[in-house]
Amino acid sequence: MAKLVYVLDDDDHIRAIIEKFLIYEGFQVNTFRTGRELLTAIEDRIPDCYVLDVMLPDISGFSVCTRIREKSMVPILFVSAKGEETDRILGLEIGGDDYITKPFSGRELAVRVKSLIRRSIQLESADDSGTFTLANLTYKMTEREITSPEGPIAFTSKEYDLFLLLSKNAFKAFSREELLRKIWKWEVIEGTRSVDDLVKRIRKKLTIAKAKVEIKTVFGFGYKVVDESARNEHENTD
């Protein structure tokens, strides 16, 4: 059965372009002009992915995202004419999974949606033993072990916890402060050096293990894990 994507944009032309490319990639698509129309629709059916414009005639795409996150963790791709770093960071911070700036390639947008849904399916299908895969890594959660084609990666306890959290939420950005609270259980945040140092060590081990999973820096905010093969798909659409 075709995966369902909800597209929210007040520009008829942009909506039509997005719909065209998503349908070409085999998706079922429902389009909406206002945020309230979309929020009404999800009372009846939740899609497999959202494509949300930020600037809307009624409520902002950011507000729609916040409402969606009260109900589910379905992937969200923001589309906006605003390319400022603060807007991208805000979109990721409130629960968005990816962000593309207008003008954009319709093909690239479709590939990003496909990648987001694929990541979501992989994580949801983790078996009862607590095992899932991301790119060329296998995560054995009951054994607290992550392996690559080179063998098990020698993570410390904190390295494992941080990398697992990012991997289970692939493409979602976490702030340094949020990582400190989740991994170190710190309620009072006085510095984020511990996170940066841990990420450096993890990156070095991933390189040695020839992992196709990468921890990327979200400048001025924090970190997220990406599948390098999915990133290359994005780049190849140019």
Phi, psi and omega in degrees: 000135182297140177288142183263129178240131174263127181247124181241114178200136182276353179269115183301320182294313180297317179303317181294320179296313180299314181300316181302311184289325178291318178297321178300327179276003174096011180271151167272136187230132169244132182248152182219146180264332181234156179297323181295324177299316181293316181297328176292320182295324183285353172291333180263322182206132177264130182281184177267345178195151176243141168242111188243126169287151181273313183269114184230162183286340182248286178238152185289158175298329177296319179294321177298317178302315180300318178294320179298317183293345174288341184249325186200170177250028177303138182304141179232126174249120177274140174237127183207150173281347181270115183257008183298144181303321182297325179290319178297316181296317179299316180301319179287322184294325183273000174126000177289154182254337180202165186212127178232139186258138174287144354285150183224165175277127178300324179293319179297317179301316180298320179294321179295318177299316180300318180294318180297317180293320179299316179298318181297317180295318181299318182287324179290333184268011176304131187285177186295338180282356179081038181244134173212166180239150174218118186054236182258022178251144175244128183253115178253091190291325180292336179260357184051051182224137176237126183240150174240178176302341178275351181117186180298142178266130187278071178278144168286173182300313181292321177299316179298313182300316181293313183292324178295316179302312180295320183291321179291344178238046185308135180078356176266131181273139175243138176287158177299321180296320179295321179294322177298319181291321184281322185266315181266349181063031178277128177268329178255117184262115181248352180181158183241014182300325182300320179295312182299318180295319180295318180298320179300318181291320179296316180301318180297318180290325178294323178295315179298323182280358182057040181287143176262023174243136186230141171269116181257145176276129171264102192306130178077006184227293185180228186219159172211156176263137176230151173275117184300326180294323177292321178297320180294326176300318180298314184293326183287354180276351182289000000 
